[in-house]
Amino acid sequence: MSDIVQKLWGFCHTLRHDGIDYGDYIEQITYLLFIKMADERSVALPEGCDWKALVSRSGTDLTDHYVDLLRTLGTEHGLLGDIFAGALSQFTNPVNLKRLIGLIDETEWTELNIDVKGEAFEGLLEKAASEGKKGAGQYFTPRIVIQSIVRCMKPDPRKRSDLTICDPACGTGGFLVCSFEWLLEQTKGGALDREVALRVKKGTYFGQELVARPRRLALMNLFLHNVEPSIKFGDSIYENPDGRRFDVVLTNPPFGTKGANQAPDREDFTISTSNKQLNFVQHVMTILKPGGRAAVVVPDNVLFADAAGEVFKVLMEDCNLHTILRLPNGTFTPYSPGTKTNVLFFTKGFPTETLWVYDDRTNVPGITKKDRPLTPAYFEEFERAYGVDPNGGSKRSEADSKEDRWHSFPISEVKERNYKIDSLKWLKDDSLDDADSLPEPEELAVEAIGELRLAVDELQRVLVLLENGDSAASEGKQ
């Protein structure tokens, strides 16, 4: 971690005594960093909202001015208004605000390499997610997982003049940032002609986010990478999408069942279900262009949930679901340590003929924060087996995995299993025969809770059908 991250994060512990939590702290840094960088780039801000006006003040004059400054910037148009919309100061102690301004003032941010600026901000986000833990996984996906997905998907805006990349549940913008950083690697630092560079900066990266704070952080995160994205504020599932369609969709929709109490009223959803993750899969199918490709992170319970077979039947008829990656246990440690997850890779417009599954979980020691942290090595063999074609069209062989982790299933076998793809397993789990190798109690408890929630959801659905006098439910009851 860079010295900048350590310095800024160290001050967070002081602010905790002022009632400012980790998320609030990152948000306040977001505001101040933007104003500082605008000053370095000589970007005109409304009168009195510039960096010099902040640095020159102290005491209650500073805190009062900061409140007025945020309110003023929040009324501006464009990216400026997006970042500061609804912005509020969390500082009650002017000494703490003055010190944070001083810490930020010590660094010339625009002189830093783009990667360094991005690393500093990503480091702060990761620390905030780690410390906050509960619920953080839905806003922050482990960077190593994202980077592996991006290397497989190759979101290259140089290939087409209108290529667009979207994350409809973008959180703090990890997928969009890593897609841009991948492009920098491919171009050895961003050597693009003027027209392409402008398009990449302002017309390539799109997203949507339901919660204001992570959306704000996504905007600032990309701004620090010299990208101006379009990130809508709203619900991707319960609001009908506009007409925009995308070439590449990369996303990790929120886990859990919170808020999933009714099926969205959307004509483009073939299967009516209240399951959020299954609805996100349907949403991605909608917003993809014909021939577009997607990678979607989903928890295990989605694969065997009510209506899962129906949704995956539609998916595999309309799209080539060519690859599934079973992520190692504990991948989302420490955010959601017991959640078992997968990545679905599919291309729209071609029916599935063969589904390849890479099991990176069975008999793989679970990820822990200290002893067994997640590293790129966990995904090296999978990326080689996936091949160079981002649409999954590379020549593949089960021999590409030394431990038999790479297996193909013809669509006929998937149909026989009623499209319940969680049943596509072939490796024997040695831990089941070894009491000393059983999962941690917390992991078992989380898994049990997830299954119980699914059972409760199904019972609630049946009750609703009975209350409505549904004939099918009545027949089932008899």
DRENTORKOL-527978 format. One record per residue (C-alpha): residue number from 0; residue in one letter; x, y negated, z. Coordinates in steps of 0.2 Angstrom, whole numbers, padded with zeros to 4 digits. Example, Ala and Ser with C-alpha at 12.3 -4.5 7.8 and 13.67 -1.06 7.14 Angstrom:
! residues 2
@num->0&residu->A&u->0062&v->0022&w->0039
@num->1&residu->S&u->0068&v->0005&w->0036
END
This chain:
! residues 478
@num->0&residu->M&u->0000&v->0000&w->0000
@num->1&residu->S&u->0007&v->-0017&w->-0005
@num->2&residu->D&u->0012&v->-0030&w->0008
@num->3&residu->I&u->-0002&v->-0041&w->0003
@num->4&residu->V&u->-0015&v->-0028&w->0008
@num->5&residu->Q&u->-0007&v->-0025&w->0024
@num->6&residu->K&u->-0006&v->-0043&w->0028
@num->7&residu->L&u->-0024&v->-0047&w->0024
@num->8&residu->W&u->-0030&v->-0031&w->0032
@num->9&residu->G&u->-0021&v->-0034&w->0048
@num->10&residu->F&u->-0030&v->-0050&w->0050
@num->11&residu->C&u->-0047&v->-0041&w->0049
@num->12&residu->H&u->-0044&v->-0034&w->0066
@num->13&residu->T&u->-0043&v->-0051&w->0073
@num->14&residu->L&u->-0060&v->-0056&w->0064
@num->15&residu->R&u->-0068&v->-0041&w->0072
@num->16&residu->H&u->-0069&v->-0051&w->0088
@num->17&residu->D&u->-0078&v->-0064&w->0079
@num->18&residu->G&u->-0092&v->-0052&w->0074
@num->19&residu->I&u->-0086&v->-0050&w->0056
@num->20&residu->D&u->-0086&v->-0032&w->0050
@num->21&residu->Y&u->-0076&v->-0024&w->0036
@num->22&residu->G&u->-0088&v->-0027&w->0023
@num->23&residu->D&u->-0091&v->-0045&w->0028
@num->24&residu->Y&u->-0072&v->-0048&w->0028
@num->25&residu->I&u->-0070&v->-0041&w->0010
@num->26&residu->E&u->-0084&v->-0052&w->0005
@num->27&residu->Q&u->-0076&v->-0068&w->0012
@num->28&residu->I&u->-0060&v->-0064&w->0004
@num->29&residu->T&u->-0069&v->-0062&w->-0012
@num->30&residu->Y&u->-0075&v->-0080&w->-0011
@num->31&residu->L&u->-0059&v->-0087&w->-0006
@num->32&residu->L&u->-0048&v->-0078&w->-0019
@num->33&residu->F&u->-0059&v->-0084&w->-0033
@num->34&residu->I&u->-0058&v->-0102&w->-0027
@num->35&residu->K&u->-0039&v->-0100&w->-0025
@num->36&residu->M&u->-0036&v->-0092&w->-0042
@num->37&residu->A&u->-0048&v->-0105&w->-0050
@num->38&residu->D&u->-0036&v->-0118&w->-0043
@num->39&residu->E&u->-0021&v->-0109&w->-0050
@num->40&residu->R&u->-0028&v->-0108&w->-0067
@num->41&residu->S&u->-0035&v->-0127&w->-0067
@num->42&residu->V&u->-0053&v->-0120&w->-0069
@num->43&residu->A&u->-0065&v->-0135&w->-0065
@num->44&residu->L&u->-0076&v->-0132&w->-0050
@num->45&residu->P&u->-0090&v->-0143&w->-0044
@num->46&residu->E&u->-0084&v->-0158&w->-0035
@num->47&residu->G&u->-0078&v->-0154&w->-0017
@num->48&residu->C&u->-0078&v->-0135&w->-0021
@num->49&residu->D&u->-0060&v->-0134&w->-0025
@num->50&residu->W&u->-0046&v->-0125&w->-0015
@num->51&residu->K&u->-0037&v->-0142&w->-0010
@num->52&residu->A&u->-0053&v->-0147&w->-0002
@num->53&residu->L&u->-0053&v->-0131&w->0009
@num->54&residu->V&u->-0034&v->-0132&w->0013
@num->55&residu->S&u->-0035&v->-0150&w->0019
@num->56&residu->R&u->-0049&v->-0147&w->0032
@num->57&residu->S&u->-0049&v->-0140&w->0049
@num->58&residu->G&u->-0060&v->-0138&w->0064
@num->59&residu->T&u->-0079&v->-0139&w->0062
@num->60&residu->D&u->-0077&v->-0150&w->0047
@num->61&residu->L&u->-0069&v->-0135&w->0038
@num->62&residu->T&u->-0083&v->-0122&w->0043
@num->63&residu->D&u->-0097&v->-0135&w->0039
@num->64&residu->H&u->-0089&v->-0139&w->0022
@num->65&residu->Y&u->-0086&v->-0120&w->0018
@num->66&residu->V&u->-0105&v->-0117&w->0021
@num->67&residu->D&u->-0109&v->-0131&w->0009
@num->68&residu->L&u->-0097&v->-0125&w->-0004
@num->69&residu->L&u->-0104&v->-0108&w->-0005
@num->70&residu->R&u->-0121&v->-0115&w->-0007
@num->71&residu->T&u->-0116&v->-0126&w->-0021
@num->72&residu->L&u->-0107&v->-0113&w->-0030
@num->73&residu->G&u->-0121&v->-0101&w->-0029
@num->74&residu->T&u->-0132&v->-0113&w->-0039
@num->75&residu->E&u->-0120&v->-0113&w->-0054
@num->76&residu->H&u->-0123&v->-0104&w->-0070
@num->77&residu->G&u->-0113&v->-0089&w->-0077
@num->78&residu->L&u->-0100&v->-0078&w->-0068
@num->79&residu->L&u->-0098&v->-0092&w->-0055
@num->80&residu->G&u->-0116&v->-0091&w->-0049
@num->81&residu->D&u->-0116&v->-0072&w->-0050
@num->82&residu->I&u->-0102&v->-0070&w->-0038
@num->83&residu->F&u->-0108&v->-0083&w->-0026
@num->84&residu->A&u->-0127&v->-0080&w->-0027
@num->85&residu->G&u->-0134&v->-0079&w->-0009
@num->86&residu->A&u->-0116&v->-0081&w->-0002
@num->87&residu->L&u->-0116&v->-0085&w->0016
@num->88&residu->S&u->-0101&v->-0089&w->0028
@num->89&residu->Q&u->-0098&v->-0077&w->0042
@num->90&residu->F&u->-0086&v->-0088&w->0051
@num->91&residu->T&u->-0091&v->-0096&w->0068
@num->92&residu->N&u->-0073&v->-0099&w->0073
@num->93&residu->P&u->-0064&v->-0112&w->0062
@num->94&residu->V&u->-0047&v->-0106&w->0068
@num->95&residu->N&u->-0050&v->-0089&w->0060
@num->96&residu->L&u->-0056&v->-0097&w->0044
@num->97&residu->K&u->-0041&v->-0108&w->0043
@num->98&residu->R&u->-0029&v->-0094&w->0046
@num->99&residu->L&u->-0037&v->-0083&w->0032
@num->100&residu->I&u->-0036&v->-0098&w->0020
@num->101&residu->G&u->-0017&v->-0100&w->0025
@num->102&residu->L&u->-0014&v->-0081&w->0022
@num->103&residu->I&u->-0022&v->-0082&w->0004
@num->104&residu->D&u->-0013&v->-0098&w->0001
@num->105&residu->E&u->0004&v->-0090&w->0003
@num->106&residu->T&u->0002&v->-0080&w->-0013
@num->107&residu->E&u->0001&v->-0086&w->-0031
@num->108&residu->W&u->-0011&v->-0074&w->-0037
@num->109&residu->T&u->-0011&v->-0078&w->-0055
@num->110&residu->E&u->0007&v->-0075&w->-0056
@num->111&residu->L&u->0005&v->-0057&w->-0050
@num->112&residu->N&u->0005&v->-0043&w->-0062
@num->113&residu->I&u->-0013&v->-0038&w->-0066
@num->114&residu->D&u->-0010&v->-0021&w->-0059
@num->115&residu->V&u->-0004&v->-0028&w->-0043
@num->116&residu->K&u->-0019&v->-0040&w->-0040
@num->117&residu->G&u->-0030&v->-0025&w->-0044
@num->118&residu->E&u->-0021&v->-0014&w->-0032
@num->119&residu->A&u->-0022&v->-0026&w->-0018
@num->120&residu->F&u->-0041&v->-0028&w->-0020
@num->121&residu->E&u->-0044&v->-0010&w->-0023
@num->122&residu->G&u->-0033&v->-0006&w->-0007
@num->123&residu->L&u->-0044&v->-0018&w->0003
@num->124&residu->L&u->-0060&v->-0010&w->-0004
@num->125&residu->E&u->-0053&v->0008&w->0000
@num->126&residu->K&u->-0049&v->0003&w->0018
@num->127&residu->A&u->-0066&v->-0005&w->0020
@num->128&residu->A&u->-0075&v->0011&w->0014
@num->129&residu->S&u->-0064&v->0022&w->0025
@num->130&residu->E&u->-0066&v->0012&w->0040
@num->131&residu->G&u->-0085&v->0010&w->0037
@num->132&residu->K&u->-0087&v->0028&w->0032
@num->133&residu->K&u->-0106&v->0030&w->0033
@num->134&residu->G&u->-0114&v->0027&w->0017
@num->135&residu->A&u->-0097&v->0020&w->0009
@num->136&residu->G&u->-0096&v->0035&w->-0004
@num->137&residu->Q&u->-0111&v->0028&w->-0014
@num->138&residu->Y&u->-0101&v->0012&w->-0017
@num->139&residu->F&u->-0083&v->0018&w->-0018
@num->140&residu->T&u->-0078&v->0034&w->-0028
@num->141&residu->P&u->-0061&v->0040&w->-0024
@num->142&residu->R&u->-0049&v->0032&w->-0037
@num->143&residu->I&u->-0040&v->0049&w->-0041
@num->144&residu->V&u->-0057&v->0056&w->-0046
@num->145&residu->I&u->-0062&v->0041&w->-0057
@num->146&residu->Q&u->-0045&v->0041&w->-0066
@num->147&residu->S&u->-0046&v->0060&w->-0070
@num->148&residu->I&u->-0063&v->0057&w->-0077
@num->149&residu->V&u->-0058&v->0042&w->-0087
@num->150&residu->R&u->-0043&v->0052&w->-0095
@num->151&residu->C&u->-0055&v->0065&w->-0101
@num->152&residu->M&u->-0067&v->0053&w->-0108
@num->153&residu->K&u->-0055&v->0040&w->-0116
@num->154&residu->P&u->-0066&v->0025&w->-0116
@num->155&residu->D&u->-0056&v->0016&w->-0130
@num->156&residu->P&u->-0064&v->-0001&w->-0136
@num->157&residu->R&u->-0051&v->-0001&w->-0150
@num->158&residu->K&u->-0060&v->0013&w->-0159
@num->159&residu->R&u->-0076&v->0004&w->-0163
@num->160&residu->S&u->-0079&v->-0015&w->-0164
@num->161&residu->D&u->-0095&v->-0013&w->-0154
@num->162&residu->L&u->-0090&v->0000&w->-0142
@num->163&residu->T&u->-0098&v->-0003&w->-0124
@num->164&residu->I&u->-0095&v->0005&w->-0108
@num->165&residu->C&u->-0107&v->0006&w->-0094
@num->166&residu->D&u->-0110&v->0011&w->-0076
@num->167&residu->P&u->-0128&v->0010&w->-0071
@num->168&residu->A&u->-0124&v->0013&w->-0052
@num->169&residu->C&u->-0107&v->0003&w->-0052
@num->170&residu->G&u->-0105&v->0000&w->-0034
@num->171&residu->T&u->-0089&v->-0010&w->-0032
@num->172&residu->G&u->-0084&v->-0007&w->-0051
@num->173&residu->G&u->-0072&v->0007&w->-0049
@num->174&residu->F&u->-0076&v->0016&w->-0065
@num->175&residu->L&u->-0076&v->0000&w->-0075
@num->176&residu->V&u->-0059&v->-0006&w->-0068
@num->177&residu->C&u->-0051&v->0011&w->-0071
@num->178&residu->S&u->-0058&v->0011&w->-0089
@num->179&residu->F&u->-0049&v->-0006&w->-0092
@num->180&residu->E&u->-0033&v->0000&w->-0083
@num->181&residu->W&u->-0033&v->0016&w->-0094
@num->182&residu->L&u->-0034&v->0004&w->-0109
@num->183&residu->L&u->-0019&v->-0006&w->-0102
@num->184&residu->E&u->-0009&v->0010&w->-0101
@num->185&residu->Q&u->-0013&v->0015&w->-0119
@num->186&residu->T&u->-0008&v->-0002&w->-0125
@num->187&residu->K&u->0007&v->-0003&w->-0114
@num->188&residu->G&u->0001&v->-0018&w->-0105
@num->189&residu->G&u->-0013&v->-0024&w->-0115
@num->190&residu->A&u->-0005&v->-0028&w->-0132
@num->191&residu->L&u->-0021&v->-0031&w->-0142
@num->192&residu->D&u->-0025&v->-0043&w->-0156
@num->193&residu->R&u->-0034&v->-0059&w->-0152
@num->194&residu->E&u->-0052&v->-0053&w->-0158
@num->195&residu->V&u->-0051&v->-0037&w->-0149
@num->196&residu->A&u->-0044&v->-0045&w->-0133
@num->197&residu->L&u->-0058&v->-0057&w->-0132
@num->198&residu->R&u->-0071&v->-0043&w->-0135
@num->199&residu->V&u->-0063&v->-0032&w->-0121
@num->200&residu->K&u->-0063&v->-0047&w->-0109
@num->201&residu->K&u->-0081&v->-0052&w->-0112
@num->202&residu->G&u->-0091&v->-0039&w->-0122
@num->203&residu->T&u->-0086&v->-0022&w->-0117
@num->204&residu->Y&u->-0089&v->-0018&w->-0099
@num->205&residu->F&u->-0107&v->-0017&w->-0092
@num->206&residu->G&u->-0115&v->-0011&w->-0076
@num->207&residu->Q&u->-0130&v->-0012&w->-0064
@num->208&residu->E&u->-0131&v->-0012&w->-0045
@num->209&residu->L&u->-0145&v->-0012&w->-0033
@num->210&residu->V&u->-0136&v->-0019&w->-0018
@num->211&residu->A&u->-0130&v->-0037&w->-0018
@num->212&residu->R&u->-0113&v->-0035&w->-0009
@num->213&residu->P&u->-0105&v->-0021&w->-0020
@num->214&residu->R&u->-0111&v->-0030&w->-0035
@num->215&residu->R&u->-0103&v->-0046&w->-0030
@num->216&residu->L&u->-0087&v->-0036&w->-0026
@num->217&residu->A&u->-0088&v->-0027&w->-0043
@num->218&residu->L&u->-0088&v->-0044&w->-0052
@num->219&residu->M&u->-0074&v->-0051&w->-0042
@num->220&residu->N&u->-0064&v->-0034&w->-0044
@num->221&residu->L&u->-0065&v->-0035&w->-0063
@num->222&residu->F&u->-0062&v->-0054&w->-0062
@num->223&residu->L&u->-0045&v->-0050&w->-0054
@num->224&residu->H&u->-0042&v->-0039&w->-0068
@num->225&residu->N&u->-0045&v->-0053&w->-0080
@num->226&residu->V&u->-0061&v->-0045&w->-0086
@num->227&residu->E&u->-0078&v->-0054&w->-0086
@num->228&residu->P&u->-0092&v->-0040&w->-0086
@num->229&residu->S&u->-0110&v->-0041&w->-0087
@num->230&residu->I&u->-0117&v->-0033&w->-0071
@num->231&residu->K&u->-0136&v->-0033&w->-0069
@num->232&residu->F&u->-0144&v->-0034&w->-0051
@num->233&residu->G&u->-0158&v->-0022&w->-0050
@num->234&residu->D&u->-0164&v->-0004&w->-0048
@num->235&residu->S&u->-0158&v->0007&w->-0063
@num->236&residu->I&u->-0171&v->0020&w->-0059
@num->237&residu->Y&u->-0188&v->0011&w->-0055
@num->238&residu->E&u->-0186&v->-0003&w->-0067
@num->239&residu->N&u->-0188&v->0000&w->-0085
@num->240&residu->P&u->-0171&v->-0003&w->-0095
@num->241&residu->D&u->-0169&v->-0016&w->-0108
@num->242&residu->G&u->-0165&v->-0011&w->-0126
@num->243&residu->R&u->-0146&v->-0011&w->-0123
@num->244&residu->R&u->-0138&v->0006&w->-0126
@num->245&residu->F&u->-0120&v->0011&w->-0123
@num->246&residu->D&u->-0106&v->0022&w->-0131
@num->247&residu->V&u->-0099&v->0028&w->-0114
@num->248&residu->V&u->-0107&v->0030&w->-0098
@num->249&residu->L&u->-0097&v->0034&w->-0082
@num->250&residu->T&u->-0106&v->0034&w->-0065
@num->251&residu->N&u->-0108&v->0041&w->-0048
@num->252&residu->P&u->-0126&v->0038&w->-0043
@num->253&residu->P&u->-0130&v->0036&w->-0024
@num->254&residu->F&u->-0131&v->0053&w->-0014
@num->255&residu->G&u->-0145&v->0058&w->-0003
@num->256&residu->T&u->-0164&v->0056&w->-0003
@num->257&residu->K&u->-0166&v->0039&w->0005
@num->258&residu->G&u->-0179&v->0029&w->-0004
@num->259&residu->A&u->-0183&v->0043&w->-0016
@num->260&residu->N&u->-0202&v->0045&w->-0010
@num->261&residu->Q&u->-0210&v->0044&w->-0027
@num->262&residu->A&u->-0207&v->0047&w->-0045
@num->263&residu->P&u->-0203&v->0032&w->-0056
@num->264&residu->D&u->-0216&v->0027&w->-0068
@num->265&residu->R&u->-0206&v->0028&w->-0084
@num->266&residu->E&u->-0212&v->0034&w->-0101
@num->267&residu->D&u->-0194&v->0039&w->-0106
@num->268&residu->F&u->-0192&v->0051&w->-0092
@num->269&residu->T&u->-0198&v->0068&w->-0098
@num->270&residu->I&u->-0199&v->0076&w->-0081
@num->271&residu->S&u->-0208&v->0067&w->-0067
@num->272&residu->T&u->-0198&v->0069&w->-0051
@num->273&residu->S&u->-0194&v->0059&w->-0035
@num->274&residu->N&u->-0176&v->0066&w->-0035
@num->275&residu->K&u->-0165&v->0051&w->-0037
@num->276&residu->Q&u->-0150&v->0060&w->-0045
@num->277&residu->L&u->-0161&v->0070&w->-0057
@num->278&residu->N&u->-0168&v->0053&w->-0062
@num->279&residu->F&u->-0151&v->0046&w->-0064
@num->280&residu->V&u->-0147&v->0060&w->-0076
@num->281&residu->Q&u->-0163&v->0056&w->-0086
@num->282&residu->H&u->-0158&v->0037&w->-0086
@num->283&residu->V&u->-0141&v->0040&w->-0093
@num->284&residu->M&u->-0149&v->0050&w->-0107
@num->285&residu->T&u->-0160&v->0035&w->-0111
@num->286&residu->I&u->-0146&v->0022&w->-0111
@num->287&residu->L&u->-0134&v->0032&w->-0121
@num->288&residu->K&u->-0132&v->0028&w->-0139
@num->289&residu->P&u->-0134&v->0043&w->-0151
@num->290&residu->G&u->-0117&v->0051&w->-0151
@num->291&residu->G&u->-0113&v->0043&w->-0135
@num->292&residu->R&u->-0104&v->0052&w->-0121
@num->293&residu->A&u->-0106&v->0052&w->-0102
@num->294&residu->A&u->-0098&v->0059&w->-0086
@num->295&residu->V&u->-0110&v->0059&w->-0071
@num->296&residu->V&u->-0105&v->0064&w->-0053
@num->297&residu->V&u->-0119&v->0074&w->-0044
@num->298&residu->P&u->-0120&v->0083&w->-0028
@num->299&residu->D&u->-0123&v->0102&w->-0027
@num->300&residu->N&u->-0140&v->0101&w->-0021
@num->301&residu->V&u->-0146&v->0092&w->-0037
@num->302&residu->L&u->-0142&v->0108&w->-0047
@num->303&residu->F&u->-0154&v->0118&w->-0037
@num->304&residu->A&u->-0167&v->0105&w->-0032
@num->305&residu->D&u->-0185&v->0106&w->-0037
@num->306&residu->A&u->-0187&v->0101&w->-0056
@num->307&residu->A&u->-0168&v->0103&w->-0058
@num->308&residu->G&u->-0171&v->0117&w->-0071
@num->309&residu->E&u->-0183&v->0107&w->-0080
@num->310&residu->V&u->-0172&v->0092&w->-0081
@num->311&residu->F&u->-0157&v->0102&w->-0086
@num->312&residu->K&u->-0167&v->0111&w->-0100
@num->313&residu->V&u->-0171&v->0094&w->-0107
@num->314&residu->L&u->-0153&v->0088&w->-0105
@num->315&residu->M&u->-0146&v->0104&w->-0114
@num->316&residu->E&u->-0159&v->0102&w->-0128
@num->317&residu->D&u->-0155&v->0084&w->-0132
@num->318&residu->C&u->-0137&v->0083&w->-0127
@num->319&residu->N&u->-0121&v->0094&w->-0127
@num->320&residu->L&u->-0118&v->0098&w->-0109
@num->321&residu->H&u->-0101&v->0105&w->-0113
@num->322&residu->T&u->-0092&v->0104&w->-0097
@num->323&residu->I&u->-0095&v->0104&w->-0078
@num->324&residu->L&u->-0081&v->0101&w->-0065
@num->325&residu->R&u->-0084&v->0108&w->-0048
@num->326&residu->L&u->-0074&v->0096&w->-0037
@num->327&residu->P&u->-0064&v->0102&w->-0022
@num->328&residu->N&u->-0073&v->0102&w->-0005
@num->329&residu->G&u->-0070&v->0086&w->0005
@num->330&residu->T&u->-0067&v->0076&w->-0011
@num->331&residu->F&u->-0076&v->0061&w->-0004
@num->332&residu->T&u->-0067&v->0062&w->0013
@num->333&residu->P&u->-0069&v->0052&w->0024
@num->334&residu->Y&u->-0084&v->0044&w->0016
@num->335&residu->S&u->-0095&v->0059&w->0014
@num->336&residu->P&u->-0084&v->0074&w->0020
@num->337&residu->G&u->-0096&v->0088&w->0019
@num->338&residu->T&u->-0104&v->0084&w->0002
@num->339&residu->K&u->-0100&v->0096&w->-0012
@num->340&residu->T&u->-0100&v->0087&w->-0029
@num->341&residu->N&u->-0098&v->0091&w->-0047
@num->342&residu->V&u->-0095&v->0081&w->-0063
@num->343&residu->L&u->-0107&v->0083&w->-0078
@num->344&residu->F&u->-0099&v->0079&w->-0095
@num->345&residu->F&u->-0111&v->0078&w->-0110
@num->346&residu->T&u->-0113&v->0070&w->-0127
@num->347&residu->K&u->-0130&v->0064&w->-0133
@num->348&residu->G&u->-0138&v->0070&w->-0149
@num->349&residu->F&u->-0131&v->0088&w->-0150
@num->350&residu->P&u->-0139&v->0103&w->-0142
@num->351&residu->T&u->-0129&v->0113&w->-0130
@num->352&residu->E&u->-0122&v->0130&w->-0137
@num->353&residu->T&u->-0109&v->0134&w->-0124
@num->354&residu->L&u->-0106&v->0127&w->-0107
@num->355&residu->W&u->-0089&v->0127&w->-0099
@num->356&residu->V&u->-0087&v->0127&w->-0080
@num->357&residu->Y&u->-0071&v->0123&w->-0071
@num->358&residu->D&u->-0071&v->0129&w->-0053
@num->359&residu->D&u->-0059&v->0118&w->-0043
@num->360&residu->R&u->-0067&v->0122&w->-0027
@num->361&residu->T&u->-0068&v->0141&w->-0023
@num->362&residu->N&u->-0053&v->0147&w->-0013
@num->363&residu->V&u->-0046&v->0129&w->-0014
@num->364&residu->P&u->-0041&v->0122&w->0003
@num->365&residu->G&u->-0053&v->0107&w->0007
@num->366&residu->I&u->-0047&v->0089&w->0006
@num->367&residu->T&u->-0043&v->0081&w->0022
@num->368&residu->K&u->-0037&v->0063&w->0025
@num->369&residu->K&u->-0020&v->0067&w->0032
@num->370&residu->D&u->-0015&v->0085&w->0030
@num->371&residu->R&u->-0022&v->0088&w->0012
@num->372&residu->P&u->-0026&v->0071&w->0004
@num->373&residu->L&u->-0033&v->0071&w->-0014
@num->374&residu->T&u->-0019&v->0070&w->-0027
@num->375&residu->P&u->-0019&v->0070&w->-0046
@num->376&residu->A&u->-0012&v->0087&w->-0045
@num->377&residu->Y&u->-0029&v->0094&w->-0041
@num->378&residu->F&u->-0035&v->0090&w->-0058
@num->379&residu->E&u->-0020&v->0093&w->-0069
@num->380&residu->E&u->-0025&v->0110&w->-0075
@num->381&residu->F&u->-0043&v->0105&w->-0078
@num->382&residu->E&u->-0038&v->0090&w->-0089
@num->383&residu->R&u->-0027&v->0101&w->-0100
@num->384&residu->A&u->-0041&v->0114&w->-0101
@num->385&residu->Y&u->-0053&v->0100&w->-0106
@num->386&residu->G&u->-0043&v->0095&w->-0121
@num->387&residu->V&u->-0040&v->0079&w->-0130
@num->388&residu->D&u->-0057&v->0077&w->-0138
@num->389&residu->P&u->-0068&v->0067&w->-0126
@num->390&residu->N&u->-0083&v->0075&w->-0133
@num->391&residu->G&u->-0078&v->0092&w->-0127
@num->392&residu->G&u->-0074&v->0098&w->-0145
@num->393&residu->S&u->-0056&v->0104&w->-0142
@num->394&residu->K&u->-0052&v->0122&w->-0144
@num->395&residu->R&u->-0054&v->0130&w->-0127
@num->396&residu->S&u->-0049&v->0147&w->-0119
@num->397&residu->E&u->-0052&v->0154&w->-0102
@num->398&residu->A&u->-0034&v->0159&w->-0102
@num->399&residu->D&u->-0030&v->0140&w->-0100
@num->400&residu->S&u->-0032&v->0143&w->-0082
@num->401&residu->K&u->-0020&v->0154&w->-0072
@num->402&residu->E&u->-0032&v->0158&w->-0058
@num->403&residu->D&u->-0047&v->0161&w->-0069
@num->404&residu->R&u->-0055&v->0144&w->-0064
@num->405&residu->W&u->-0061&v->0140&w->-0082
@num->406&residu->H&u->-0076&v->0150&w->-0088
@num->407&residu->S&u->-0088&v->0148&w->-0103
@num->408&residu->F&u->-0107&v->0152&w->-0103
@num->409&residu->P&u->-0117&v->0154&w->-0119
@num->410&residu->I&u->-0134&v->0144&w->-0119
@num->411&residu->S&u->-0143&v->0161&w->-0119
@num->412&residu->E&u->-0136&v->0165&w->-0102
@num->413&residu->V&u->-0140&v->0148&w->-0095
@num->414&residu->K&u->-0158&v->0150&w->-0101
@num->415&residu->E&u->-0159&v->0167&w->-0093
@num->416&residu->R&u->-0155&v->0158&w->-0076
@num->417&residu->N&u->-0169&v->0146&w->-0080
@num->418&residu->Y&u->-0156&v->0132&w->-0082
@num->419&residu->K&u->-0151&v->0133&w->-0063
@num->420&residu->I&u->-0133&v->0129&w->-0067
@num->421&residu->D&u->-0128&v->0131&w->-0049
@num->422&residu->S&u->-0129&v->0150&w->-0051
@num->423&residu->L&u->-0115&v->0150&w->-0064
@num->424&residu->K&u->-0102&v->0157&w->-0053
@num->425&residu->W&u->-0089&v->0170&w->-0056
@num->426&residu->L&u->-0075&v->0168&w->-0043
@num->427&residu->K&u->-0077&v->0178&w->-0026
@num->428&residu->D&u->-0076&v->0166&w->-0011
@num->429&residu->D&u->-0062&v->0174&w->0000
@num->430&residu->S&u->-0068&v->0163&w->0015
@num->431&residu->L&u->-0084&v->0172&w->0016
@num->432&residu->D&u->-0074&v->0188&w->0021
@num->433&residu->D&u->-0063&v->0179&w->0033
@num->434&residu->A&u->-0070&v->0171&w->0049
@num->435&residu->D&u->-0055&v->0160&w->0051
@num->436&residu->S&u->-0057&v->0152&w->0034
@num->437&residu->L&u->-0075&v->0147&w->0037
@num->438&residu->P&u->-0079&v->0129&w->0033
@num->439&residu->E&u->-0078&v->0116&w->0047
@num->440&residu->P&u->-0094&v->0115&w->0057
@num->441&residu->E&u->-0097&v->0097&w->0051
@num->442&residu->E&u->-0097&v->0103&w->0033
@num->443&residu->L&u->-0109&v->0117&w->0037
@num->444&residu->A&u->-0120&v->0105&w->0046
@num->445&residu->V&u->-0120&v->0093&w->0032
@num->446&residu->E&u->-0124&v->0106&w->0019
@num->447&residu->A&u->-0138&v->0113&w->0030
@num->448&residu->I&u->-0146&v->0096&w->0032
@num->449&residu->G&u->-0145&v->0093&w->0013
@num->450&residu->E&u->-0155&v->0110&w->0010
@num->451&residu->L&u->-0167&v->0105&w->0024
@num->452&residu->R&u->-0171&v->0088&w->0016
@num->453&residu->L&u->-0174&v->0097&w->-0001
@num->454&residu->A&u->-0186&v->0109&w->0008
@num->455&residu->V&u->-0195&v->0094&w->0017
@num->456&residu->D&u->-0196&v->0085&w->0000
@num->457&residu->E&u->-0204&v->0100&w->-0008
@num->458&residu->L&u->-0216&v->0102&w->0006
@num->459&residu->Q&u->-0221&v->0084&w->0005
@num->460&residu->R&u->-0224&v->0086&w->-0014
@num->461&residu->V&u->-0235&v->0101&w->-0011
@num->462&residu->L&u->-0245&v->0091&w->0002
@num->463&residu->V&u->-0248&v->0077&w->-0010
@num->464&residu->L&u->-0254&v->0089&w->-0023
@num->465&residu->L&u->-0266&v->0097&w->-0010
@num->466&residu->E&u->-0272&v->0080&w->-0005
@num->467&residu->N&u->-0276&v->0076&w->-0023
@num->468&residu->G&u->-0285&v->0092&w->-0026
@num->469&residu->D&u->-0273&v->0097&w->-0039
@num->470&residu->S&u->-0279&v->0113&w->-0047
@num->471&residu->A&u->-0262&v->0121&w->-0050
@num->472&residu->A&u->-0259&v->0119&w->-0031
@num->473&residu->S&u->-0275&v->0127&w->-0027
@num->474&residu->E&u->-0271&v->0142&w->-0038
@num->475&residu->G&u->-0254&v->0143&w->-0030
@num->476&residu->K&u->-0262&v->0143&w->-0013
@num->477&residu->Q&u->-0274&v->0157&w->-0017
END
